[in-house]
């Protein structure tokens, strides 16, 4: 099936005119055009690329990694309470 020809386009326009009326068609065309423009702008605008993360260790991070890890706090045992 090929692209739409002039007779098909005219039939579609007449049906739209009958369904929505002469007042609503320009409003619908504007809103459709505005939506298409916003979509195109959203697709074509390039977002800033994230900066590359520097993975080479600096002297400060090398010193921090060579130190002994901090001791993690031991969970304190709570006394059992008897329910009488």
DSSP file (Angstrom, degrees, kcal/mol; ACC not computed):
  #  RESIDUE AA STRUCTURE BP1 BP2  ACC     N-H-->O    O-->H-N    N-H-->O    O-->H-N    TCO  KAPPA ALPHA  PHI   PSI    X-CA   Y-CA   Z-CA
    1    1 A X              0   0    0      0, 0.0     3,-0.1     0, 0.0     2,-0.0   0.000 360.0 360.0 360.0 128.5    0.0    0.0    0.0
    2    2 A X        -     0   0    0      1,-0.2     3,-0.1     0, 0.0     0, 0.0  -0.104 360.0 -63.7 -88.4-174.9    1.5    3.3   -1.1
    3    3 A X        -     0   0    0      1,-0.1    -1,-0.2    -2,-0.0     2,-0.1  -0.192  66.8 -81.9 -66.9 163.8    1.4    6.8    0.4
    4    4 A X        -     0   0    0     -3,-0.1    -1,-0.1     1,-0.1     2,-0.1  -0.428  45.4-146.4 -69.2 138.2   -1.9    8.7    0.6
    5    5 A X     >  -     0   0    0     -2,-0.1     4,-1.9    -3,-0.1     5,-0.2  -0.388  32.0 -91.8 -93.8 178.4   -3.0   10.4   -2.5
    6    6 A X  H  > S+     0   0    0      1,-0.2     4,-2.5     2,-0.2     5,-0.2   0.890 122.5  54.6 -61.0 -42.2   -5.0   13.7   -2.8
    7    7 A X  H  > S+     0   0    0      1,-0.2     4,-2.1     2,-0.2    -1,-0.2   0.912 109.8  47.3 -60.5 -39.7   -8.4   12.1   -2.8
    8    8 A X  H  > S+     0   0    0      2,-0.2     4,-2.3     1,-0.2    -1,-0.2   0.904 112.1  49.7 -66.8 -40.5   -7.7   10.2    0.4
    9    9 A X  H  X S+     0   0    0     -4,-1.9     4,-2.4     2,-0.2    -2,-0.2   0.907 110.8  49.8 -64.7 -41.7   -6.3   13.4    2.1
   10   10 A X  H  X S+     0   0    0     -4,-2.5     4,-2.3     2,-0.2    -1,-0.2   0.904 110.5  50.2 -64.2 -41.1   -9.4   15.4    1.0
   11   11 A X  H  X S+     0   0    0     -4,-2.1     4,-2.3    -5,-0.2    -2,-0.2   0.917 110.8  49.2 -63.2 -42.8  -11.7   12.7    2.4
   12   12 A X  H  X S+     0   0    0     -4,-2.3     4,-2.4     1,-0.2    -2,-0.2   0.911 111.3  49.5 -63.3 -42.5   -9.9   12.7    5.7
   13   13 A X  H  X S+     0   0    0     -4,-2.4     4,-2.4     2,-0.2    -1,-0.2   0.888 110.6  50.0 -64.5 -39.3  -10.1   16.5    6.0
   14   14 A X  H  X S+     0   0    0     -4,-2.3     4,-2.3     2,-0.2    -1,-0.2   0.913 110.9  49.2 -65.6 -41.8  -13.8   16.5    5.2
   15   15 A X  H  X S+     0   0    0     -4,-2.3     4,-2.3     2,-0.2    -2,-0.2   0.914 111.7  48.8 -63.7 -42.6  -14.4   13.9    7.9
   16   16 A X  H  X S+     0   0    0     -4,-2.4     4,-2.8     2,-0.2     5,-0.5   0.896 110.4  51.6 -63.1 -40.0  -12.4   15.8   10.4
   17   17 A X  H  X S+     0   0    0     -4,-2.4     4,-1.7     1,-0.2    -2,-0.2   0.901 111.9  46.3 -63.6 -40.7  -14.3   19.0    9.5
   18   18 A X  H  < S+     0   0    0     -4,-2.3    -2,-0.2     2,-0.2    -1,-0.2   0.882 116.8  44.3 -68.7 -37.9  -17.6   17.2   10.1
   19   19 A X  H  < S+     0   0    0     -4,-2.3    -2,-0.2    -5,-0.2    -3,-0.2   0.929 129.2  20.5 -73.3 -45.6  -16.5   15.7   13.4
   20   20 A X  H  X S-     0   0    0     -4,-2.8     4,-0.6    -5,-0.2    -3,-0.2   0.653 100.4-129.5-105.4 -17.5  -14.9   18.7   15.0
   21   21 A X  H  X  -     0   0    0     -4,-1.7     4,-1.2    -5,-0.5    -1,-0.1  -0.017  31.9 -74.8  87.1 164.9  -16.3   21.7   13.3
   22   22 A X  H  > S+     0   0    0      1,-0.2     4,-0.6     2,-0.2    -1,-0.2   0.764 125.8  53.7 -72.7 -25.9  -14.6   24.7   11.7
   23   23 A X  H  > S+     0   0    0      1,-0.2     4,-0.7    -3,-0.1    -1,-0.2   0.882 109.7  45.0 -76.5 -38.0  -13.7   26.4   15.0
   24   24 A X  H  X S+     0   0    0     -4,-0.6     4,-2.6     1,-0.2     5,-0.2   0.765  96.9  72.9 -80.6 -25.1  -11.9   23.5   16.6
   25   25 A X  H  X S+     0   0    0     -4,-1.2     4,-2.5     1,-0.2     5,-0.2   0.921  97.9  46.3 -61.3 -46.5   -9.8   22.4   13.6
   26   26 A X  H  X S+     0   0    0     -4,-0.6     4,-2.4     1,-0.2    -1,-0.2   0.906 113.6  50.4 -62.5 -37.6   -7.3   25.4   13.7
   27   27 A X  H  X S+     0   0    0     -4,-0.7     4,-2.5     1,-0.2    -2,-0.2   0.920 111.7  47.6 -62.7 -43.2   -7.0   24.9   17.5
   28   28 A X  H  X S+     0   0    0     -4,-2.6     4,-2.4     1,-0.2    -2,-0.2   0.891 110.9  51.5 -65.7 -39.5   -6.3   21.3   17.0
   29   29 A X  H  X S+     0   0    0     -4,-2.5     4,-2.6    -5,-0.2    -2,-0.2   0.908 110.8  48.2 -63.5 -42.0   -3.7   22.0   14.3
   30   30 A X  H  X S+     0   0    0     -4,-2.4     4,-2.7     2,-0.2    -2,-0.2   0.935 113.4  46.2 -64.2 -45.6   -1.9   24.5   16.5
   31   31 A X  H  X S+     0   0    0     -4,-2.5     4,-2.3     1,-0.2    -2,-0.2   0.880 113.2  49.9 -67.2 -35.7   -1.8   22.1   19.4
   32   32 A X  H  X S+     0   0    0     -4,-2.4     4,-2.3    -5,-0.2    -1,-0.2   0.925 112.9  46.7 -66.1 -43.7   -0.6   19.3   17.2
   33   33 A X  H  X S+     0   0    0     -4,-2.6     4,-2.3     2,-0.2    -2,-0.2   0.897 112.2  50.4 -63.8 -41.1    2.1   21.5   15.7
   34   34 A X  H  X S+     0   0    0     -4,-2.7     4,-2.5     2,-0.2    -1,-0.2   0.911 111.3  48.6 -63.5 -43.1    3.2   22.7   19.1
   35   35 A X  H  X S+     0   0    0     -4,-2.3     4,-2.2     1,-0.2    -2,-0.2   0.902 111.8  48.7 -64.5 -40.8    3.4   19.1   20.4
   36   36 A X  H  X S+     0   0    0     -4,-2.3     4,-2.5     2,-0.2    -1,-0.2   0.891 111.6  50.3 -65.9 -38.6    5.4   18.0   17.4
   37   37 A X  H  X S+     0   0    0     -4,-2.3     4,-2.6     2,-0.2    -2,-0.2   0.920 111.0  48.2 -65.9 -43.7    7.8   21.0   17.8
   38   38 A X  H  X S+     0   0    0     -4,-2.5     4,-2.3     2,-0.2    -2,-0.2   0.893 112.3  49.7 -63.7 -39.2    8.3   20.2   21.5
   39   39 A X  H  X S+     0   0    0     -4,-2.2     4,-2.0     2,-0.2    -2,-0.2   0.929 111.6  48.2 -64.2 -44.8    9.0   16.6   20.7
   40   40 A X  H  X S+     0   0    0     -4,-2.5     4,-2.7     1,-0.2     5,-0.2   0.912 112.1  49.4 -62.5 -42.9   11.5   17.5   18.0
   41   41 A X  H  X S+     0   0    0     -4,-2.6     4,-2.1     1,-0.2    -1,-0.2   0.896 110.6  50.5 -63.4 -39.6   13.2   19.9   20.3
   42   42 A X  H  < S+     0   0    0     -4,-2.3    -1,-0.2     1,-0.2    -2,-0.2   0.862 114.8  43.5 -66.8 -35.0   13.4   17.3   23.1
   43   43 A X  H  < S+     0   0    0     -4,-2.0    -2,-0.2    -5,-0.2    -1,-0.2   0.888 118.2  42.4 -77.5 -39.4   14.9   14.7   20.7
   44   44 A X  H  < S+     0   0    0     -4,-2.7     2,-0.3    -5,-0.2    -2,-0.2   0.750  90.3  93.4 -85.3 -23.8   17.4   17.0   18.9
   45   45 A X  S  < S-     0   0    0     -4,-2.1     2,-0.5    -5,-0.2    -4,-0.0  -0.526  73.1-136.1 -72.3 132.7   18.7   18.9   21.9
   46   46 A X        -     0   0    0     -2,-0.3     2,-0.2     3,-0.0    -2,-0.1  -0.749  10.8-136.3 -92.4 132.7   21.8   17.3   23.3
   47   47 A X        -     0   0    0     -2,-0.5     2,-0.1     1,-0.1     3,-0.1  -0.572  36.3 -92.2 -80.8 147.8   22.1   16.9   27.0
   48   48 A X        -     0   0    0     -2,-0.2     2,-0.2     1,-0.1    -1,-0.1  -0.384  45.1-117.5 -62.3 135.1   25.5   17.7   28.5
   49   49 A X        -     0   0    0      1,-0.1    -1,-0.1    -2,-0.1     3,-0.1  -0.480  31.7-104.6 -74.1 142.7   27.6   14.6   28.7
   50   50 A X        -     0   0    0     -2,-0.2    -1,-0.1     1,-0.1     2,-0.1  -0.362  40.1-104.5 -65.7 146.7   28.6   13.6   32.2
   51   51 A X        -     0   0    0      1,-0.1     2,-0.2    -3,-0.1    -1,-0.1  -0.387  39.0-102.6 -69.4 148.8   32.2   14.3   33.1
   52   52 A X        -     0   0    0      1,-0.1     2,-0.5    -3,-0.1    -1,-0.1  -0.495  34.1-120.9 -72.0 141.9   34.6   11.3   33.2
   53   53 A X        -     0   0    0     -2,-0.2     2,-0.7    -3,-0.1    -1,-0.1  -0.722  21.4-127.0 -85.6 127.9   35.4   10.0   36.6
   54   54 A X        +     0   0    0     -2,-0.5    -1,-0.0     1,-0.2    -2,-0.0  -0.650  30.0 177.6 -76.8 114.3   39.1   10.2   37.4
   55   55 A X        +     0   0    0     -2,-0.7     2,-0.4     2,-0.1    -1,-0.2   0.497  45.5 105.9 -98.9  -4.5   40.0    6.7   38.5
   56   56 A X  S    S-     0   0    0      1,-0.1     2,-0.1     0, 0.0    -2,-0.0  -0.617  77.7-116.1 -76.0 132.3   43.7    7.2   39.0
   57   57 A X        -     0   0    0     -2,-0.4     2,-0.2     4,-0.1    -2,-0.1  -0.431  22.9-144.4 -72.1 138.5   44.4    7.4   42.8
   58   58 A X     >  -     0   0    0     -2,-0.1     4,-2.5     1,-0.1     5,-0.2  -0.540  32.1-101.7 -90.1 164.5   45.8   10.7   44.2
   59   59 A X  H  > S+     0   0    0      1,-0.2     4,-2.1     2,-0.2     5,-0.2   0.866 123.0  53.6 -57.3 -35.3   48.3   10.7   47.0
   60   60 A X  H  > S+     0   0    0      1,-0.2     4,-1.7     2,-0.2    -1,-0.2   0.913 111.4  43.9 -67.0 -41.0   45.6   11.5   49.5
   61   61 A X  H  > S+     0   0    0      2,-0.2     4,-1.8     1,-0.2    -2,-0.2   0.832 111.1  55.2 -74.3 -29.4   43.4    8.5   48.4
   62   62 A X  H  X S+     0   0    0     -4,-2.5     4,-1.4     2,-0.2    -2,-0.2   0.919 109.0  47.5 -65.8 -41.4   46.5    6.2   48.3
   63   63 A X  H  X S+     0   0    0     -4,-2.1     4,-1.0     1,-0.2    -2,-0.2   0.879 110.9  52.1 -66.2 -36.8   47.3    7.1   51.9
   64   64 A X  H  < S+     0   0    0     -4,-1.7    -1,-0.2     1,-0.2    -2,-0.2   0.852 110.4  47.7 -68.5 -33.6   43.7    6.5   53.0
   65   65 A X  H  < S+     0   0    0     -4,-1.8    -1,-0.2     1,-0.2    -2,-0.2   0.746 108.5  54.0 -80.9 -21.9   43.6    3.1   51.4
   66   66 A X  H  < S+     0   0    0     -4,-1.4    -1,-0.2    -5,-0.1    -2,-0.2   0.674  89.5  94.0 -86.2 -15.4   46.9    1.9   52.9
   67   67 A X  S  < S-     0   0    0     -4,-1.0     2,-0.2    -3,-0.2     3,-0.1  -0.325  92.4 -92.2 -70.6 158.2   45.8    2.7   56.5
   68   68 A X        -     0   0    0      1,-0.1    -1,-0.1    -2,-0.0     3,-0.1  -0.473  49.9-102.4 -69.2 141.2   44.3    0.0   58.5
   69   69 A X        -     0   0    0     -2,-0.2    -1,-0.1     1,-0.1     3,-0.1  -0.331  40.3-101.8 -65.9 145.9   40.5   -0.1   58.3
   70   70 A X        -     0   0    0      1,-0.1     2,-0.2    -3,-0.1    -1,-0.1  -0.367  41.1-104.1 -65.9 143.9   38.6    1.4   61.2
   71   71 A X        -     0   0    0     -3,-0.1     2,-0.3     1,-0.1    -1,-0.1  -0.497  32.8-126.1 -71.8 135.7   37.2   -1.1   63.6
   72   72 A X        -     0   0    0     -2,-0.2    -1,-0.1     1,-0.1     2,-0.1  -0.616  32.6-100.8 -80.9 140.7   33.5   -1.5   63.2
   73   73 A X        -     0   0    0     -2,-0.3     2,-0.3     1,-0.1    -1,-0.1  -0.360  35.3-124.2 -64.2 137.5   31.5   -1.1   66.4
   74   74 A X        -     0   0    0      1,-0.1     2,-0.2    -2,-0.1    -1,-0.1  -0.613  29.7-105.7 -79.9 137.6   30.5   -4.3   68.0
   75   75 A X        -     0   0    0     -2,-0.3     2,-0.3     1,-0.1    -1,-0.1  -0.444  36.2-125.4 -64.4 132.8   26.8   -4.7   68.6
   76   76 A X        -     0   0    0     -2,-0.2     2,-0.5     1,-0.1    -1,-0.1  -0.615  17.4-125.9 -81.7 135.0   26.1   -4.3   72.2
   77   77 A X        -     0   0    0     -2,-0.3     2,-0.4     1,-0.0    -1,-0.1  -0.669  23.4-142.5 -80.7 130.4   24.2   -7.1   73.8
   78   78 A X        -     0   0    0     -2,-0.5     3,-0.0     1,-0.1     2,-0.0  -0.735  22.9-106.0 -94.5 140.6   21.1   -5.8   75.6
   79   79 A X        -     0   0    0     -2,-0.4     2,-0.4     1,-0.1    -1,-0.1  -0.347  35.6-115.2 -65.1 141.7   20.1   -7.4   78.9
   80   80 A X        -     0   0    0     -2,-0.0     2,-0.5    -3,-0.0    -1,-0.1  -0.598  26.7-147.9 -77.4 134.1   17.1   -9.6   78.6
   81   81 A X        -     0   0    0     -2,-0.4     2,-0.5    -3,-0.0    -1,-0.0  -0.865   9.5-134.4-104.1 137.3   14.2   -8.3   80.5
   82   82 A X        -     0   0    0     -2,-0.5     2,-0.7     2,-0.0    -2,-0.0  -0.761   9.7-143.0 -92.9 130.5   11.8  -10.8   82.0
   83   83 A X              0   0    0     -2,-0.5    -1,-0.0     1,-0.1    -2,-0.0  -0.819 360.0 360.0 -92.0 116.2    8.1  -10.2   81.6
   84   84 A X              0   0    0     -2,-0.7    -1,-0.1     0, 0.0    -2,-0.0   0.415 360.0 360.0-106.9 360.0    6.3  -11.2   84.7
